[in-house]
Amino acid sequence: PGIEAEERGQAEAIASNLEKMSQLKTPILVIIIGEGGSGGALGIGVGDKVLMLENAIYSVISPEGCAAILWKDQSKVEEAASALKLTAEDLLKLKIIDGIIPEPRGGAHRNVEETANNIKRAILREIESLKSLPLEELLLRRKNKYRSMGKLRSDENAK
């Protein structure tokens, strides 16, 4: 991303996507199966429920990009990855995502059928809970969820 992306209207496109998705009168379920990154990561954050495969990553910047910007040093990629908190476990603790879908031993690619079945079960479970909500409550929860992302904790909550 840079001046070229801005010249192509990337920020406006992301903002427009966020606005439109936040107003959709239907449940939105997001499943991150690999790498959710860059500006697109912002766009999928509007989901009523956001789930990740346990080995997926989700961040607005790659560790490589973060290391290049913050330290101008590619040897800091691991430090950047740790600071970004981009794993499913980290993001669940931060309440950025709502759940983690287990993967077969060795990762999703080791058993695609089992992975697909795990994803299917998660989709059916989450859609069932979302469709039971009245539309106005669904939209209000979505708005409040998105707005609460990135809030700083008070000193007493940080302990």
Helices and strands as residue ranges (DSSP letters): H 3-7, H 10-22, E 29-32, E 35-37, H 39-44, E 49-53, E 57-59, H 63-70, G 74-76, H 77-84, H 88-93, E 99-101, G 108-110, H 112-131, H 135-148, H 155-158
